[in-house]
């Protein structure tokens, strides 16, 4: 076999078994321990916990704009959300995920990014250190920005002593709901999703090495990229 033939054959290998309809999942040790196949119900469950946090957060920022003229907070959060989730996180995190390997321009994902356009190339290797840091900072910004800005605005409006009390109570309630549902979102995410997610190098991922190895052994292109990055399969 020539070098060119070898390269051609390697390119023809299915990048991940996640999208291989002929993969023998029944014989796979990870079938009951990994979210390695796309599931519509799982996507809907993710949206449910995602919306619990985002609805009160966005509504609180909207009311700040309407009642206090502080539209800069909602605008800043909107620009950040678009820039981070469509461009930055898609590059530093999503492009490493096996779900990103599906051919086509639209991402079929198990999270709220399902249906978004794929503008970056798939990277089968693990996240680099700076990519993990960028992922964590973006997640913190997404969770904390509305809570902090609404809390800050409440303090300034209260000290002004010229604001309707019922409006302050509504804003405070939305801020508390954002805090509670934000905490719930992280806890459920870690327990129900991150513990079985196949984007193994995500800083929130908690899949055991045993099942990381099982998945990599079934995916030669991804396995090669991980080993080149220094990962050792037991």
Secondary structure as the mmCIF struct_conf table of DSSP 4:
data_model
#
loop_
_struct_conf.conf_type_id
_struct_conf.id
_struct_conf.beg_label_comp_id
_struct_conf.beg_label_asym_id
_struct_conf.beg_label_seq_id
_struct_conf.end_label_comp_id
_struct_conf.end_label_asym_id
_struct_conf.end_label_seq_id
HELX_RH_AL_P HELX_RH_AL_P1 UNK A 3 UNK A 12
BEND BEND1 UNK A 13 UNK A 13
BEND BEND2 UNK A 15 UNK A 15
HELX_RH_3T_P HELX_RH_3T_P1 UNK A 17 UNK A 19
TURN_TY1_P TURN_TY1_P1 UNK A 21 UNK A 22
HELX_RH_3T_P HELX_RH_3T_P2 UNK A 25 UNK A 27
TURN_TY1_P TURN_TY1_P2 UNK A 29 UNK A 33
BEND BEND3 UNK A 37 UNK A 37
HELX_RH_AL_P HELX_RH_AL_P2 UNK A 40 UNK A 68
HELX_RH_AL_P HELX_RH_AL_P3 UNK A 71 UNK A 82
HELX_RH_PI_P HELX_RH_PI_P1 UNK A 83 UNK A 88
HELX_RH_AL_P HELX_RH_AL_P4 UNK A 89 UNK A 92
TURN_TY1_P TURN_TY1_P3 UNK A 93 UNK A 93
HELX_RH_3T_P HELX_RH_3T_P3 UNK A 94 UNK A 96
BEND BEND4 UNK A 97 UNK A 97
HELX_RH_3T_P HELX_RH_3T_P4 UNK A 98 UNK A 101
BEND BEND5 UNK A 102 UNK A 105
STRN STRN1 UNK A 106 UNK A 106
BEND BEND6 UNK A 110 UNK A 111
TURN_TY1_P TURN_TY1_P4 UNK A 112 UNK A 115
STRN STRN2 UNK A 117 UNK A 117
BEND BEND7 UNK A 120 UNK A 120
BEND BEND8 UNK A 125 UNK A 125
HELX_LH_PP_P HELX_LH_PP_P1 UNK A 126 UNK A 128
HELX_RH_AL_P HELX_RH_AL_P5 UNK A 129 UNK A 160
TURN_TY1_P TURN_TY1_P5 UNK A 161 UNK A 161
BEND BEND9 UNK A 163 UNK A 163
HELX_RH_AL_P HELX_RH_AL_P6 UNK A 165 UNK A 188
HELX_RH_PI_P HELX_RH_PI_P2 UNK A 189 UNK A 194
TURN_TY1_P TURN_TY1_P6 UNK A 195 UNK A 196
BEND BEND10 UNK A 198 UNK A 198
TURN_TY1_P TURN_TY1_P7 UNK A 200 UNK A 201
BEND BEND11 UNK A 202 UNK A 202
TURN_TY1_P TURN_TY1_P8 UNK A 203 UNK A 204
HELX_RH_AL_P HELX_RH_AL_P7 UNK A 209 UNK A 217
TURN_TY1_P TURN_TY1_P9 UNK A 218 UNK A 218
HELX_RH_AL_P HELX_RH_AL_P8 UNK A 220 UNK A 228
TURN_TY1_P TURN_TY1_P10 UNK A 229 UNK A 230
#
